[in-house]
Amino acid sequence: MGILRQVAEYLYIKKPDPNQEKTQWMKYMHGINRISIFVFLFAMMVLLVRWVILPLFK
C-alpha cells in the first residue's frame, strides 16, 4: 500500500481497503498515526499563522 493512500485513509479522505487484515494492534497503530498526523497539521497551521499572517498586521 502506498504512503499517500495510507495518509488519505488516516485523514478519512479515502475508504480503507476491505481486504486488509484488521487486528487490534493494527487499529491501535493506525489510531496513533492518525493522531500524530492531525497534531503535525495543526502545528503547521500555527507556524503559518505566526510566520506569515501575524507579521502582516505589524
Gaussian input, Z-matrix of N, CA and C with variables (Angstrom, degrees):
# hf/3-21g

backbone

0 1
 N
 C     1     B1
 C     2     B2     1     A1
 N     3     B3     2     A2     1     D1
 C     4     B4     3     A3     2     D2
 C     5     B5     4     A4     3     D3
 N     6     B6     5     A5     4     D4
 C     7     B7     6     A6     5     D5
 C     8     B8     7     A7     6     D6
 N     9     B9     8     A8     7     D7
 C    10    B10     9     A9     8     D8
 C    11    B11    10    A10     9     D9
 N    12    B12    11    A11    10    D10
 C    13    B13    12    A12    11    D11
 C    14    B14    13    A13    12    D12
 N    15    B15    14    A14    13    D13
 C    16    B16    15    A15    14    D14
 C    17    B17    16    A16    15    D15
 N    18    B18    17    A17    16    D16
 C    19    B19    18    A18    17    D17
 C    20    B20    19    A19    18    D18
 N    21    B21    20    A20    19    D19
 C    22    B22    21    A21    20    D20
 C    23    B23    22    A22    21    D21
 N    24    B24    23    A23    22    D22
 C    25    B25    24    A24    23    D23
 C    26    B26    25    A25    24    D24
 N    27    B27    26    A26    25    D25
 C    28    B28    27    A27    26    D26
 C    29    B29    28    A28    27    D27
 N    30    B30    29    A29    28    D28
 C    31    B31    30    A30    29    D29
 C    32    B32    31    A31    30    D30
 N    33    B33    32    A32    31    D31
 C    34    B34    33    A33    32    D32
 C    35    B35    34    A34    33    D33
 N    36    B36    35    A35    34    D34
 C    37    B37    36    A36    35    D35
 C    38    B38    37    A37    36    D36
 N    39    B39    38    A38    37    D37
 C    40    B40    39    A39    38    D38
 C    41    B41    40    A40    39    D39
 N    42    B42    41    A41    40    D40
 C    43    B43    42    A42    41    D41
 C    44    B44    43    A43    42    D42
 N    45    B45    44    A44    43    D43
 C    46    B46    45    A45    44    D44
 C    47    B47    46    A46    45    D45
 N    48    B48    47    A47    46    D46
 C    49    B49    48    A48    47    D47
 C    50    B50    49    A49    48    D48
 N    51    B51    50    A50    49    D49
 C    52    B52    51    A51    50    D50
 C    53    B53    52    A52    51    D51
 N    54    B54    53    A53    52    D52
 C    55    B55    54    A54    53    D53
 C    56    B56    55    A55    54    D54
 N    57    B57    56    A56    55    D55
 C    58    B58    57    A57    56    D56
 C    59    B59    58    A58    57    D57
 N    60    B60    59    A59    58    D58
 C    61    B61    60    A60    59    D59
 C    62    B62    61    A61    60    D60
 N    63    B63    62    A62    61    D61
 C    64    B64    63    A63    62    D62
 C    65    B65    64    A64    63    D63
 N    66    B66    65    A65    64    D64
 C    67    B67    66    A66    65    D65
 C    68    B68    67    A67    66    D66
 N    69    B69    68    A68    67    D67
 C    70    B70    69    A69    68    D68
 C    71    B71    70    A70    69    D69
 N    72    B72    71    A71    70    D70
 C    73    B73    72    A72    71    D71
 C    74    B74    73    A73    72    D72
 N    75    B75    74    A74    73    D73
 C    76    B76    75    A75    74    D74
 C    77    B77    76    A76    75    D75
 N    78    B78    77    A77    76    D76
 C    79    B79    78    A78    77    D77
 C    80    B80    79    A79    78    D78
 N    81    B81    80    A80    79    D79
 C    82    B82    81    A81    80    D80
 C    83    B83    82    A82    81    D81
 N    84    B84    83    A83    82    D82
 C    85    B85    84    A84    83    D83
 C    86    B86    85    A85    84    D84
 N    87    B87    86    A86    85    D85
 C    88    B88    87    A87    86    D86
 C    89    B89    88    A88    87    D87
 N    90    B90    89    A89    88    D88
 C    91    B91    90    A90    89    D89
 C    92    B92    91    A91    90    D90
 N    93    B93    92    A92    91    D91
 C    94    B94    93    A93    92    D92
 C    95    B95    94    A94    93    D93
 N    96    B96    95    A95    94    D94
 C    97    B97    96    A96    95    D95
 C    98    B98    97    A97    96    D96
 N    99    B99    98    A98    97    D97
 C   100   B100    99    A99    98    D98
 C   101   B101   100   A100    99    D99
 N   102   B102   101   A101   100   D100
 C   103   B103   102   A102   101   D101
 C   104   B104   103   A103   102   D102
 N   105   B105   104   A104   103   D103
 C   106   B106   105   A105   104   D104
 C   107   B107   106   A106   105   D105
 N   108   B108   107   A107   106   D106
 C   109   B109   108   A108   107   D107
 C   110   B110   109   A109   108   D108
 N   111   B111   110   A110   109   D109
 C   112   B112   111   A111   110   D110
 C   113   B113   112   A112   111   D111
 N   114   B114   113   A113   112   D112
 C   115   B115   114   A114   113   D113
 C   116   B116   115   A115   114   D114
 N   117   B117   116   A116   115   D115
 C   118   B118   117   A117   116   D116
 C   119   B119   118   A118   117   D117
 N   120   B120   119   A119   118   D118
 C   121   B121   120   A120   119   D119
 C   122   B122   121   A121   120   D120
 N   123   B123   122   A122   121   D121
 C   124   B124   123   A123   122   D122
 C   125   B125   124   A124   123   D123
 N   126   B126   125   A125   124   D124
 C   127   B127   126   A126   125   D125
 C   128   B128   127   A127   126   D126
 N   129   B129   128   A128   127   D127
 C   130   B130   129   A129   128   D128
 C   131   B131   130   A130   129   D129
 N   132   B132   131   A131   130   D130
 C   133   B133   132   A132   131   D131
 C   134   B134   133   A133   132   D132
 N   135   B135   134   A134   133   D133
 C   136   B136   135   A135   134   D134
 C   137   B137   136   A136   135   D135
 N   138   B138   137   A137   136   D136
 C   139   B139   138   A138   137   D137
 C   140   B140   139   A139   138   D138
 N   141   B141   140   A140   139   D139
 C   142   B142   141   A141   140   D140
 C   143   B143   142   A142   141   D141
 N   144   B144   143   A143   142   D142
 C   145   B145   144   A144   143   D143
 C   146   B146   145   A145   144   D144
 N   147   B147   146   A146   145   D145
 C   148   B148   147   A147   146   D146
 C   149   B149   148   A148   147   D147
 N   150   B150   149   A149   148   D148
 C   151   B151   150   A150   149   D149
 C   152   B152   151   A151   150   D150
 N   153   B153   152   A152   151   D151
 C   154   B154   153   A153   152   D152
 C   155   B155   154   A154   153   D153
 N   156   B156   155   A155   154   D154
 C   157   B157   156   A156   155   D155
 C   158   B158   157   A157   156   D156
 N   159   B159   158   A158   157   D157
 C   160   B160   159   A159   158   D158
 C   161   B161   160   A160   159   D159
 N   162   B162   161   A161   160   D160
 C   163   B163   162   A162   161   D161
 C   164   B164   163   A163   162   D162
 N   165   B165   164   A164   163   D163
 C   166   B166   165   A165   164   D164
 C   167   B167   166   A166   165   D165
 N   168   B168   167   A167   166   D166
 C   169   B169   168   A168   167   D167
 C   170   B170   169   A169   168   D168
 N   171   B171   170   A170   169   D169
 C   172   B172   171   A171   170   D170
 C   173   B173   172   A172   171   D171

   B1=1.4607
   B2=1.5334
   B3=1.3209
   B4=1.4432
   B5=1.5209
   B6=1.3020
   B7=1.4692
   B8=1.5239
   B9=1.3236
   B10=1.4638
   B11=1.5228
   B12=1.3272
   B13=1.4745
   B14=1.5241
   B15=1.3383
   B16=1.4622
   B17=1.5238
   B18=1.3252
   B19=1.4682
   B20=1.5205
   B21=1.3175
   B22=1.4646
   B23=1.5255
   B24=1.3239
   B25=1.4661
   B26=1.5216
   B27=1.3262
   B28=1.4618
   B29=1.5180
   B30=1.3272
   B31=1.4653
   B32=1.5224
   B33=1.3203
   B34=1.4678
   B35=1.5242
   B36=1.3301
   B37=1.4617
   B38=1.5253
   B39=1.3121
   B40=1.4586
   B41=1.5295
   B42=1.3300
   B43=1.4681
   B44=1.5267
   B45=1.3471
   B46=1.4617
   B47=1.5269
   B48=1.3097
   B49=1.4640
   B50=1.5271
   B51=1.3319
   B52=1.4679
   B53=1.5232
   B54=1.3360
   B55=1.4603
   B56=1.5249
   B57=1.3454
   B58=1.4535
   B59=1.5308
   B60=1.3268
   B61=1.4651
   B62=1.5268
   B63=1.3392
   B64=1.4547
   B65=1.5302
   B66=1.3241
   B67=1.4506
   B68=1.5226
   B69=1.3061
   B70=1.4705
   B71=1.5251
   B72=1.3438
   B73=1.4607
   B74=1.5258
   B75=1.3143
   B76=1.4651
   B77=1.5232
   B78=1.3281
   B79=1.4632
   B80=1.5145
   B81=1.3369
   B82=1.4700
   B83=1.5282
   B84=1.3349
   B85=1.4562
   B86=1.5285
   B87=1.3281
   B88=1.4579
   B89=1.5236
   B90=1.3151
   B91=1.4625
   B92=1.5137
   B93=1.3379
   B94=1.4628
   B95=1.5236
   B96=1.3294
   B97=1.4668
   B98=1.5234
   B99=1.3249
   B100=1.4632
   B101=1.5310
   B102=1.3296
   B103=1.4627
   B104=1.5184
   B105=1.3261
   B106=1.4573
   B107=1.5281
   B108=1.3221
   B109=1.4690
   B110=1.5251
   B111=1.3352
   B112=1.4660
   B113=1.5246
   B114=1.3231
   B115=1.4661
   B116=1.5295
   B117=1.3196
   B118=1.4619
   B119=1.5243
   B120=1.3391
   B121=1.4693
   B122=1.5335
   B123=1.3391
   B124=1.4608
   B125=1.5307
   B126=1.3347
   B127=1.4621
   B128=1.5335
   B129=1.3229
   B130=1.4630
   B131=1.5290
   B132=1.3267
   B133=1.4653
   B134=1.5249
   B135=1.3280
   B136=1.4627
   B137=1.5240
   B138=1.3365
   B139=1.4620
   B140=1.5218
   B141=1.3054
   B142=1.4609
   B143=1.5229
   B144=1.3090
   B145=1.4662
   B146=1.5199
   B147=1.3239
   B148=1.4667
   B149=1.5162
   B150=1.3288
   B151=1.4569
   B152=1.5206
   B153=1.3231
   B154=1.4546
   B155=1.5242
   B156=1.3079
   B157=1.4607
   B158=1.5227
   B159=1.3267
   B160=1.4658
   B161=1.5191
   B162=1.3503
   B163=1.4792
   B164=1.5270
   B165=1.3160
   B166=1.4609
   B167=1.5274
   B168=1.3307
   B169=1.4562
   B170=1.5141
   B171=1.3184
   B172=1.4745
   B173=1.5037
   A1=107.62
   A2=116.29
   A3=120.88
   A4=112.60
   A5=114.88
   A6=121.03
   A7=110.88
   A8=117.70
   A9=119.83
   A10=111.73
   A11=116.64
   A12=119.73
   A13=110.06
   A14=116.45
   A15=120.19
   A16=110.49
   A17=118.03
   A18=121.29
   A19=110.12
   A20=117.73
   A21=121.03
   A22=110.81
   A23=117.10
   A24=119.70
   A25=110.79
   A26=117.66
   A27=121.04
   A28=111.33
   A29=116.64
   A30=121.24
   A31=112.35
   A32=116.95
   A33=123.67
   A34=112.67
   A35=117.72
   A36=121.70
   A37=109.76
   A38=116.98
   A39=122.46
   A40=108.63
   A41=116.13
   A42=120.18
   A43=109.80
   A44=117.46
   A45=119.51
   A46=112.39
   A47=115.01
   A48=121.92
   A49=109.40
   A50=118.90
   A51=120.34
   A52=113.16
   A53=118.73
   A54=121.94
   A55=113.26
   A56=117.19
   A57=120.95
   A58=110.29
   A59=115.64
   A60=120.71
   A61=109.80
   A62=116.68
   A63=121.11
   A64=108.90
   A65=115.83
   A66=120.66
   A67=108.55
   A68=115.91
   A69=120.24
   A70=111.13
   A71=117.02
   A72=120.27
   A73=111.41
   A74=116.73
   A75=119.49
   A76=109.96
   A77=117.80
   A78=121.19
   A79=110.37
   A80=116.63
   A81=120.35
   A82=111.20
   A83=115.78
   A84=120.28
   A85=110.97
   A86=117.25
   A87=120.15
   A88=110.82
   A89=118.10
   A90=120.89
   A91=112.10
   A92=117.12
   A93=120.72
   A94=110.50
   A95=117.44
   A96=120.18
   A97=110.78
   A98=116.95
   A99=120.96
   A100=110.25
   A101=117.05
   A102=121.16
   A103=110.49
   A104=118.05
   A105=120.46
   A106=111.60
   A107=118.11
   A108=120.36
   A109=110.51
   A110=117.65
   A111=120.28
   A112=111.49
   A113=118.16
   A114=121.26
   A115=109.78
   A116=117.86
   A117=121.38
   A118=110.92
   A119=117.32
   A120=119.91
   A121=111.34
   A122=116.70
   A123=120.31
   A124=110.47
   A125=117.21
   A126=120.88
   A127=111.04
   A128=117.85
   A129=120.11
   A130=111.07
   A131=117.33
   A132=119.92
   A133=110.62
   A134=117.69
   A135=120.76
   A136=110.29
   A137=116.87
   A138=119.87
   A139=111.61
   A140=118.01
   A141=121.24
   A142=110.52
   A143=116.67
   A144=120.42
   A145=110.48
   A146=117.10
   A147=120.14
   A148=112.63
   A149=118.30
   A150=121.34
   A151=114.27
   A152=118.80
   A153=120.51
   A154=111.47
   A155=117.25
   A156=119.66
   A157=112.19
   A158=118.82
   A159=120.77
   A160=113.75
   A161=120.45
   A162=118.68
   A163=113.84
   A164=118.44
   A165=120.18
   A166=111.35
   A167=117.85
   A168=121.18
   A169=113.41
   A170=119.05
   A171=121.17
   A172=112.05
   D1=136.67
   D2=-178.07
   D3=-75.20
   D4=156.77
   D5=-178.01
   D6=-64.85
   D7=-43.93
   D8=-178.33
   D9=-65.97
   D10=-35.35
   D11=177.39
   D12=-65.61
   D13=-41.23
   D14=-179.72
   D15=-65.19
   D16=-42.53
   D17=177.44
   D18=-62.97
   D19=-39.95
   D20=178.27
   D21=-63.43
   D22=-36.60
   D23=176.39
   D24=-67.98
   D25=-39.32
   D26=179.13
   D27=-62.87
   D28=-36.91
   D29=-177.63
   D30=-90.11
   D31=11.10
   D32=178.43
   D33=60.90
   D34=28.96
   D35=176.83
   D36=-88.14
   D37=-34.36
   D38=-176.79
   D39=-125.31
   D40=143.94
   D41=179.20
   D42=-71.62
   D43=143.51
   D44=177.90
   D45=-68.45
   D46=156.86
   D47=179.31
   D48=-68.20
   D49=120.92
   D50=-177.72
   D51=-70.68
   D52=-18.93
   D53=-178.90
   D54=-87.15
   D55=-6.32
   D56=-178.27
   D57=-74.36
   D58=138.96
   D59=179.04
   D60=-65.96
   D61=135.44
   D62=-177.51
   D63=-116.36
   D64=102.05
   D65=175.68
   D66=-107.27
   D67=164.86
   D68=-179.46
   D69=-63.12
   D70=-39.36
   D71=-178.45
   D72=-68.96
   D73=-33.56
   D74=176.80
   D75=-66.79
   D76=-37.70
   D77=177.30
   D78=-62.20
   D79=-42.85
   D80=177.78
   D81=-61.98
   D82=-45.77
   D83=-178.54
   D84=-62.93
   D85=-44.08
   D86=179.82
   D87=-66.75
   D88=-36.01
   D89=176.89
   D90=-63.47
   D91=-44.08
   D92=178.58
   D93=-65.95
   D94=-40.78
   D95=177.49
   D96=-63.08
   D97=-40.01
   D98=179.62
   D99=-62.76
   D100=-44.07
   D101=178.65
   D102=-62.61
   D103=-44.01
   D104=-178.13
   D105=-65.58
   D106=-36.27
   D107=177.55
   D108=-66.74
   D109=-42.77
   D110=178.42
   D111=-64.07
   D112=-40.47
   D113=178.15
   D114=-65.26
   D115=-41.25
   D116=178.21
   D117=-62.13
   D118=-45.57
   D119=179.68
   D120=-64.61
   D121=-37.97
   D122=177.24
   D123=-63.79
   D124=-42.29
   D125=178.50
   D126=-64.19
   D127=-37.96
   D128=177.77
   D129=-65.22
   D130=-37.67
   D131=177.60
   D132=-67.08
   D133=-39.85
   D134=177.89
   D135=-62.81
   D136=-45.08
   D137=177.76
   D138=-62.76
   D139=-39.30
   D140=177.65
   D141=-60.81
   D142=-44.47
   D143=179.47
   D144=-64.52
   D145=-43.69
   D146=-176.87
   D147=-69.09
   D148=-37.80
   D149=-173.69
   D150=-93.40
   D151=-24.20
   D152=-174.37
   D153=-112.60
   D154=-51.23
   D155=-171.19
   D156=-80.64
   D157=-44.63
   D158=-178.55
   D159=-63.01
   D160=-40.41
   D161=176.76
   D162=-62.45
   D163=-21.52
   D164=179.55
   D165=-70.27
   D166=-23.04
   D167=-177.63
   D168=-93.89
   D169=1.15
   D170=178.77
   D171=-87.78

